[in-house]
Amino acid sequence: MIYCVVPKPLTDTLYPKLVEHYRDDQNVTVIVERREFDRRARSGRSSASAEGSQRRVVRDRRRARVAGDTLPLAKAL
């Protein structure tokens, strides 16, 4: 399934044209974007003072390497 998303400001002009264009294609659905704000930006919910300081933190979840040198491998017989 393919979704063709139309922004709200362009709904009146673009939506009918796209629906008509993709009328015969069963794999394409034309929809209107309903989001009010970007969840990742958190512009609608955060306060003005914390807006700049609130950033996503990416953590490295890999296991930490053991400190020190590795032991030499045994020789094959």
C-alpha positions as a LaTeX table, in Angstrom:
\begin{tabular}{lrrr}
\hline
Residue & $x$ (\AA) & $y$ (\AA) & $z$ (\AA) \\
\hline
Met1 & 0.00 & 0.00 & 0.00 \\
Ile2 & 1.32 & 3.43 & $-0.93$ \\
Tyr3 & 0.03 & 6.55 & 0.81 \\
Cys4 & 0.19 & 9.91 & $-0.93$ \\
Val5 & 0.02 & 12.48 & 1.89 \\
Val6 & $-1.33$ & 15.93 & 1.07 \\
Pro7 & $-0.47$ & 18.82 & 3.45 \\
Lys8 & $-3.46$ & 20.65 & 4.95 \\
Pro9 & $-2.75$ & 24.01 & 3.25 \\
Leu10 & $-2.84$ & 22.34 & $-0.19$ \\
Thr11 & $-5.92$ & 20.19 & 0.42 \\
Asp12 & $-8.37$ & 22.29 & $-1.62$ \\
Thr13 & $-6.24$ & 22.42 & $-4.75$ \\
Leu14 & $-4.14$ & 19.27 & $-4.68$ \\
Tyr15 & $-6.30$ & 16.57 & $-3.09$ \\
Pro16 & $-8.98$ & 16.30 & $-5.86$ \\
Lys17 & $-6.32$ & 16.24 & $-8.58$ \\
Leu18 & $-4.35$ & 13.45 & $-6.89$ \\
Val19 & $-7.47$ & 11.37 & $-6.21$ \\
Glu20 & $-8.38$ & 11.66 & $-9.87$ \\
His21 & $-4.84$ & 10.82 & $-10.99$ \\
Tyr22 & $-4.57$ & 7.67 & $-8.83$ \\
Arg23 & $-8.20$ & 6.62 & $-9.34$ \\
Asp24 & $-7.30$ & 3.41 & $-11.24$ \\
Asp25 & $-4.31$ & 2.43 & $-9.07$ \\
Gln26 & $-5.51$ & 0.20 & $-6.21$ \\
Asn27 & $-2.10$ & 0.37 & $-4.47$ \\
Val28 & $-2.20$ & 4.15 & $-3.91$ \\
Thr29 & $-4.35$ & 5.90 & $-1.32$ \\
Val30 & $-4.45$ & 9.70 & $-1.14$ \\
Ile31 & $-4.84$ & 11.07 & 2.39 \\
Val32 & $-4.78$ & 14.49 & 4.05 \\
Glu33 & $-2.22$ & 15.13 & 6.79 \\
Arg34 & $-3.98$ & 15.62 & 10.13 \\
Arg35 & $-1.04$ & 16.24 & 12.46 \\
Glu36 & $-1.14$ & 19.51 & 14.35 \\
Phe37 & 2.55 & 19.53 & 15.37 \\
Asp38 & 5.69 & 17.46 & 15.07 \\
Arg39 & 6.00 & 15.03 & 18.01 \\
Arg40 & 9.78 & 14.98 & 17.87 \\
Ala41 & 10.07 & 18.75 & 17.97 \\
Arg42 & 7.68 & 18.88 & 20.94 \\
Ser43 & 6.84 & 22.45 & 19.94 \\
Gly44 & 3.24 & 22.11 & 21.05 \\
Arg45 & 3.87 & 20.73 & 24.54 \\
Ser46 & 7.13 & 22.07 & 25.92 \\
Ser47 & 7.63 & 25.34 & 27.70 \\
Ala48 & 9.57 & 28.15 & 26.05 \\
Ser49 & 12.48 & 27.97 & 28.51 \\
Ala50 & 13.10 & 24.23 & 28.08 \\
Glu51 & 12.54 & 24.24 & 24.32 \\
Gly52 & 16.18 & 24.73 & 23.33 \\
Ser53 & 17.71 & 22.52 & 26.01 \\
Gln54 & 15.49 & 19.49 & 25.42 \\
Arg55 & 17.29 & 17.35 & 22.85 \\
Arg56 & 17.17 & 13.68 & 22.08 \\
Val57 & 20.02 & 11.72 & 23.67 \\
Val58 & 21.41 & 8.77 & 21.73 \\
Arg59 & 22.97 & 6.19 & 24.01 \\
Asp60 & 25.43 & 3.47 & 23.01 \\
Arg61 & 23.94 & 0.24 & 24.35 \\
Arg62 & 26.80 & $-2.02$ & 23.34 \\
Arg63 & 28.63 & $-3.79$ & 26.12 \\
Ala64 & 31.72 & $-1.94$ & 27.34 \\
Arg65 & 35.06 & $-3.43$ & 26.32 \\
Val66 & 37.12 & $-5.12$ & 29.04 \\
Ala67 & 40.03 & $-2.98$ & 30.12 \\
Gly68 & 43.57 & $-4.25$ & 29.54 \\
Asp69 & 45.37 & $-6.25$ & 26.86 \\
Thr70 & 44.06 & $-9.49$ & 25.40 \\
Leu71 & 45.91 & $-12.72$ & 26.03 \\
Pro72 & 47.84 & $-14.29$ & 23.15 \\
Leu73 & 46.05 & $-17.11$ & 21.33 \\
Ala74 & 47.34 & $-20.68$ & 21.67 \\
Lys75 & 49.14 & $-22.09$ & 18.63 \\
Ala76 & 47.38 & $-24.84$ & 16.66 \\
Leu77 & 48.96 & $-28.27$ & 16.76 \\
\hline
\end{tabular}
